[in-house]
Amino acid sequence: MTVRCDFMATTSDDVLTPDVVGRLLVEADGPAVRGIAVLGSVARGEASEWSDIDVKSMVGDASDKWPTRPAFIGRRLVMYSSATAIESWAELGKPDKAIWAAPAFSAMRILLDRDGEAGRLQMAARSFDYAALRPAATSYLREAAGHACEYIFKIRDGLATRDESKVLHAAGSLIGKCTRLASVAFLVPIRTENEYYRKVGEAAGPAWTRAHRAAFGLDDGDAFAQAIATCALFRETMRLIDDRLDLPAREIVRRTLEISP
């Protein structure tokens, strides 16, 4: 039995209007699709003008999955992805995944649920017990901490040889690994990637947060200026690879560059 959404627009400024929901269903459905849900800020009713729409299709088998594909509805970017039910449930059993997955599944807005699996996943997420993950989190931390150590040696080598490429790559990788270690150590639920650094910093404390900012070169710097500079790097990168893109990818990039600062 197919269950269709019946919420439609809940407020006058809800992104998920009946027309948008209809278009999402057309693009995200298929013979192997068992359920379709919207995740992220749009699902939570917290979308801004620039928020994208994250749409996940739940398929029966891994062979039915497709690569994440971007598209536009008007000026709003839509990211269509797919996963099996087994993969989605497995995320709730892994501490580094569950801190993201449980909040996302809890707040998702189900557009289609042919076998009720999406609904069951959402109910499990809403009653999720993070404390039950502590043994798995400890195992994760022990293994991941050892892997992180490798990048200290890469940094030492890069500093000794004045190899900028090696140092930048190792430092960038180490920042990401340290952030993930801290998030798992405190089992911090992350509703959105936009709050990731802030939530981990709040849990880890001011000393860790100062060290984290300094690692990005922001101890006395301007995060907003750095973000704008990063957008300039994106623009130049897209120029370099333009001849490698197909027409759909080039159109997505073109429309993205139109709004890039």
N, C-alpha and C positions, 0 to 999 in steps of 0.2 A: 504493500500500500504506500503510495506516495504522499508525503506530508509537505504541503507548500506553506510558505510564510503567510501570515495574516496580519503582521504588524504594520506593513507599509510605512508611511511617514508618521512619525510620532510627534514631531514639532514642525513649525512652519519652515525652519531652516535645516531640517534633517536632510542629509545627503541622499539617503536611501528613499527617494521618492518612488512611486509606483513605476514611472517610466524607467528610472535607473535600475530598479530591481529587475524589471523585465529584460533589459539589455544585458545585465550581468548573468541572468539565467541562460539566455541564449548562448552567450560566449563560453560559459563555464560548464554547461551540461554536455552529456554525451552518453553513448550506449553503456560504458563501463562505470559511469558516475553513480554513486550511491547517495551522496549528500553534497550540499554546497553551503558554505558559510562565509560571512564577512567577518574579518577580525580587525583588530587595531582601533585607532581613534574613531573611525567612522562607526564601527560597531558599538563603541561606548558612547556615542553621541557627543564626542569632544573634538570633532574635526574642525580644522581651520581652513582657510581658503586654499592652503597649499598641501593639505593632507591627501595622501593617496588612498585608494581603496584596495585593501588586501583581500583577495578572494581565494579561498581554498576549496578545491573539489576533492571529495573523498572517493577513491576508486577501489575496486575490489582486489586488484592484483598489481604488483610492482611493474609488470609489463605494460600496464595501462596508463602509467604516469607519463607526463610530458614536462619538458623544461619550462621553468617559469617564464611567462611571456608578458611583456608590457603592452598596454594599449591606452588610448585616451577615450574618455567620454566627456565631450566638450573640452574644457581646459583641465580636467582632473585626470591625473594618471591612475591607471588601474593595473595592479599586478596579479595575474592569474597563476596560481600554483596548484599542485596536486600532491596527494599523499595517500597511502593506504590507511585503513583503519588500524591495522597492526602497528604501523609506524607512529601514528598519532597517540595511541595508547602507550606505546613504549616510551614516549617523551616524558610521561608522568612518572616513570620509574628511574629516570636518570637525573641526578641532582643538578647538573649543569644545564639540562634542558628543561626540567620541571619548573625552575624559577621563572622561566619565560612562558612555558606552555600552559601551566595551570591558570594564571591570570588571563591569558589570551582565550583559552577554551571557555573559561567561566563567563566571559563577557561577549563571546561571539554571537552573532545574529544569524540564525539558521534560515536559509532561504529554501532549502529542499532537503528532505530526509526520507529517503525511500524505504529504509529498513529500520529506522529509529536509532541507528548507531551514533549519529551526531548528537542526538538528544541525550543518550546515555553517557557519552563522553563529556558533555557539558555538565551533567549532574555530578559526575565524579570529580570534575575540576572544581565545582563550587563547594564541595565538601572535602577538598584535598587537605591532607595532614602532612605539613612540611616536616614535622618532628620525626615522622616515620622514615624520612630520608637521611637522617643523621649518620647511621652506619655507612650507607653508600657514599655520603658526602666525605666522610673521613677517608675512605678508600680512594675516592677521586683525588682528594687533596694530596695524599701521599704519593700517588703516581704522577700527578700533574706538576707537583713541586720539583720532582726530579727532572722532568722534561724542561722546566723553566730554567734550571741551572745551566743547561747547555748554552743559553744565550748570553750568560755572563762571560763564558769563555770566548764566545764569538766576539763580544764587545772588546774584551782584553786583547784579542788578536788584532782586531781592526784598529784599535788605538795604537798598538805597537807598530803596525805597518802603515798607519795613516791611511787606511782603506775606508773612505767615506761611505761607499756603497755597503760594505759589510756592516759598518757601525749603524747606519740608518736602518737597515733591514732588521738587524738583531734587536735594536732598541725598540722599533715599532712592534715587533713580535712580542717582546718581553712586556711592554705596556699592556697589550691585550691579554696576555697570560696572567699577569698579576691582577688585573681587574677581574678576570673570571675566577681566579683563586679566592679573592676576597668575597665575591658575590656568593660563591658556594660555601665558604667558611661560615657565613652568617645566614645562608639560605634566604637571601633577600628576594622576595617576589618582585618581578619586574613587569609592570603592566605595559610599558612601552619603551622602546630603545631610546626615546628622547630623554627619559629620566634615568637611564642606566647609570651613568657616572654619578649623578647626584645621589641616588638611592644607595649605591655602594659606598660613597663617601660618608653619608650619614651613618651607615652601619659600622664602617671601619674607623671612623673618628678623624679629628682634625690633622693629626700627624701624617696619617696615610694620605689624606686628601691633599695636603701641601706637597707631599712627595709626588703624588700623581700629577698634579698640575705642573710641577717643576720638570717632570719627565717629558711633558709636552712642550717645554720651553715657555710656560705660562706663569712662572713664579712672579714675574713683573710684567707679563705680557697681556695682550688683548686677544681674547678668544674669538671675538667677532672679526677682527682684522685677519686673524689666521684663517677663519672660515672663508672669508672673501678671497684670500690668496689661494686657498685650496680650490675654489671655484674657477679661478683663472687657470690653475693647473689642469683641471678637468677640461676646460675649453681647449687648451693647447693639446691635450691628449687626444681629444676627439678629432682635432684637425689632423693629427698624425695618422690616425687609423681610419680616416674617412673612406679611403679607397678599398678598405677591407670589409666594409659593412655592406649588407644587402639593403634593398630599398626600405623594407619595414623598419629595420634597425636605424637606418639613417634618418627616417622621419621621426622616430621617437627621440633621437638625439637632437634633431633640429628643434622640435617643439620644447624640449627641456632647456636648450640653450637660450631660447627666447625669454625664459623667466629667470635665468641664472644671473646673479648680481655681478 
